[in-house]
Amino acid sequence: MYISSPIVFAALLRWPRFQRYATFAGLFLLCLSLACSSFANTTSQLIATQGVLYAIGGGLVYAPSM
């Protein structure tokens, strides 16, 4: 989540009208990643869902609130 912060902050500073949409998209991605991780059968699937997708969604939710 913190590694994607500079990219998300730069994008939202460049296009500020997408801040509201980024929050909803991030919340949707958070929920989707948690739902998909419950069906994970391998460790790599769990890392992809909870590690990567959740971090991207969390970065999108966190950045507009800052």
C-alpha positions, 0 to 999 in steps of 0.5 A, spaced: 500 500 500 505 504 501 509 503 495 503 505 491 502 511 494 507 516 490 503 513 484 496 514 486 498 521 489 501 523 483 495 520 479 490 524 483 494 530 483 494 530 476 486 528 475 483 531 481 476 529 479 477 522 479 478 522 487 471 520 488 471 515 483 478 512 486 475 511 493 469 507 490 473 503 486 478 502 491 473 500 496 470 495 491 477 492 490 478 491 497 471 487 497 473 483 491 480 481 493 477 479 500 472 475 497 476 472 492 482 470 497 476 466 501 477 461 495 484 461 494 487 454 494 494 455 493 499 460 497 500 464 490 493 465 489 492 468 496 498 472 496 496 475 489 489 477 492 490 479 499 497 481 498 497 485 491 489 486 490 488 488 497 494 493 497 492 496 491 485 497 493 487 500 500 492 505 496 486 508 492 481 508 498 487 511 503 490 517 498 484 521 497 482 522 504 489 524 505 
